[in-house]
Amino acid sequence: MNIREATKNDCVHMDALLTKLIRYEARFDPNLSPEVVIEDNYAGQIAAEGCKAYVAEDHGIIVGYLYGFTYRIPQVLLQPIAIVDALYVEEGYRGKGIAKDLFRKFQEFALGCGAASIELKVMSRNRDALRLYASLGFCETKKYMALPLSQNGSK
């Protein structure tokens, strides 16, 4: 397994994996379309300042990826925060340490940027992801809450 920084040539594969990620997460969030097809999402992002993407390759086939970025609000944050925006590993490759290896690469990037922490959002019912993130040392520090609104505007 090879973990490397993503290039523009990898973007179409990353878009396909993002499609799979969203479809997977649709089981936890009824507002996500299980029919989505993502195209041209990463081409303009991976080279942007403060952004980083890594791919996991098995014999030249991309089987997983991580995309993240750093941000800092001047006068509010003393140090930047690194955000894991998307992490996905093909089902047949899960449980082999690939997600951890991708994360470690991003962690090196975040440390190099002087980030104070790495943050992410995870579906509260996604037990596999919660176990993974706990094994990486993540702990809950904030609650991300949503108020579902009915279709007719009243609750």
C-alpha positions as CSV (number, residue, x, y, z in Angstrom):
1,M,0.0,0.0,0.0
2,N,1.3,3.4,-1.0
3,I,0.2,6.6,0.7
4,R,1.1,9.7,-1.2
5,E,0.1,13.3,-1.8
6,A,-2.7,13.6,-4.4
7,T,-2.1,15.2,-7.7
8,K,-4.5,16.8,-10.2
9,N,-4.6,13.5,-12.0
10,D,-6.1,11.9,-8.9
11,C,-9.0,14.3,-8.7
12,V,-11.4,12.3,-10.8
13,H,-10.8,9.2,-8.5
14,M,-11.2,11.4,-5.4
15,D,-14.5,12.7,-6.8
16,A,-15.7,9.1,-7.3
17,L,-14.7,8.2,-3.7
18,L,-16.5,11.3,-2.5
19,T,-19.6,10.1,-4.3
20,K,-19.3,6.8,-2.4
21,L,-18.7,8.6,0.9
22,I,-21.9,10.7,0.5
23,R,-23.9,7.7,-0.6
24,Y,-22.6,5.8,2.5
25,E,-23.5,8.7,4.8
26,A,-26.9,9.1,3.3
27,R,-28.0,6.2,5.5
28,F,-27.3,8.5,8.5
29,D,-28.7,11.7,7.1
30,P,-32.0,11.8,5.2
31,N,-31.0,15.1,3.6
32,L,-28.1,13.5,1.7
33,S,-28.9,12.2,-1.8
34,P,-28.1,8.5,-2.3
35,E,-28.1,9.2,-6.0
36,V,-25.5,11.9,-6.0
37,V,-22.6,11.9,-8.5
38,I,-19.7,14.3,-7.7
39,E,-17.7,15.7,-10.6
40,D,-15.0,18.4,-10.7
41,N,-15.0,18.9,-6.9
42,Y,-11.4,18.5,-6.1
43,A,-9.6,19.8,-9.2
44,G,-9.6,23.4,-7.9
45,Q,-9.1,22.5,-4.3
46,I,-6.1,20.3,-3.9
47,A,-3.6,23.0,-5.0
48,A,-5.2,25.8,-2.9
49,E,-3.1,27.2,-0.1
50,G,-3.7,25.5,3.2
51,C,-5.4,22.5,1.5
52,K,-3.9,19.0,1.4
53,A,-5.1,15.6,-0.1
54,Y,-3.6,12.2,0.2
55,V,-4.5,9.0,-1.6
56,A,-3.9,5.3,-0.8
57,E,-2.9,3.2,-3.8
58,D,-2.9,-0.5,-4.1
59,H,-0.9,-1.6,-7.2
60,G,-1.7,1.8,-8.9
61,I,-5.4,1.7,-8.0
62,I,-6.6,4.5,-5.6
63,V,-8.6,2.8,-2.8
64,G,-8.9,5.6,-0.3
65,Y,-8.2,9.3,0.3
66,L,-8.2,12.1,2.8
67,Y,-8.8,15.7,2.0
68,G,-8.4,18.5,4.6
69,F,-7.3,22.1,5.1
70,T,-6.2,24.6,7.7
71,Y,-7.8,27.8,8.6
72,R,-7.3,30.6,11.1
73,I,-9.5,33.5,12.1
74,P,-7.2,36.4,12.8
75,Q,-7.8,38.0,16.3
76,V,-9.8,34.9,17.3
77,L,-7.6,31.9,16.9
78,L,-4.1,32.0,18.2
79,Q,-3.1,29.1,16.0
80,P,-4.7,27.6,12.9
81,I,-7.1,24.6,13.1
82,A,-6.8,21.7,10.7
83,I,-10.0,20.2,9.4
84,V,-10.4,16.7,8.0
85,D,-13.1,17.4,5.4
86,A,-13.4,13.9,3.8
87,L,-11.9,10.5,4.6
88,Y,-12.9,7.4,2.7
89,V,-11.5,3.9,2.2
90,E,-13.1,1.4,-0.2
91,E,-15.1,-1.3,1.7
92,G,-12.8,-4.2,0.8
93,Y,-9.8,-2.3,2.1
94,R,-11.2,-1.3,5.5
95,G,-9.7,-2.6,8.7
96,K,-6.2,-2.7,7.3
97,G,-4.9,0.6,8.7
98,I,-5.2,2.6,5.6
99,A,-7.4,5.3,7.2
100,K,-4.9,5.6,10.0
101,D,-2.0,5.9,7.5
102,L,-3.9,8.6,5.6
103,F,-4.6,10.4,8.8
104,R,-1.0,10.3,10.0
105,K,0.1,12.0,6.7
106,F,-2.5,14.7,7.3
107,Q,-1.4,15.0,10.9
108,E,2.2,15.7,9.7
109,F,0.9,18.4,7.4
110,A,-1.2,20.0,10.3
111,L,1.8,20.0,12.6
112,G,3.9,21.6,9.9
113,C,1.3,24.3,9.6
114,G,1.5,25.0,13.3
115,A,-2.1,23.9,13.8
116,A,-3.4,23.7,17.4
117,S,-5.7,20.8,16.7
118,I,-7.3,18.7,14.0
119,E,-11.1,18.7,13.9
120,L,-13.8,16.9,11.9
121,K,-17.5,16.2,11.7
122,V,-18.8,12.7,11.9
123,M,-22.3,11.3,11.8
124,S,-23.3,10.4,15.3
125,R,-24.7,7.1,14.2
126,N,-21.6,6.1,12.2
127,R,-20.2,3.7,14.7
128,D,-17.3,2.5,12.5
129,A,-16.1,6.1,12.0
130,L,-16.5,6.9,15.7
131,R,-14.4,3.9,16.6
132,L,-11.7,4.9,14.1
133,Y,-11.5,8.4,15.3
134,A,-11.4,7.3,19.0
135,S,-8.5,5.0,18.1
136,L,-6.7,8.0,16.6
137,G,-7.1,9.9,19.8
138,F,-10.0,12.2,18.9
139,C,-12.3,13.2,21.7
140,E,-15.6,15.1,21.7
141,T,-15.0,18.8,22.4
142,K,-18.0,20.4,20.7
143,K,-21.5,19.3,19.7
144,Y,-22.7,19.9,16.1
145,M,-26.5,20.1,16.3
146,A,-29.2,20.3,13.7
147,L,-32.9,21.1,13.9
148,P,-34.7,19.2,11.2
149,L,-37.4,21.3,9.6
150,S,-40.6,19.8,8.1
151,Q,-41.4,20.3,4.5
152,N,-44.3,22.6,5.2
153,G,-42.2,25.0,7.3
154,S,-43.8,24.1,10.7
155,K,-42.8,21.6,13.3
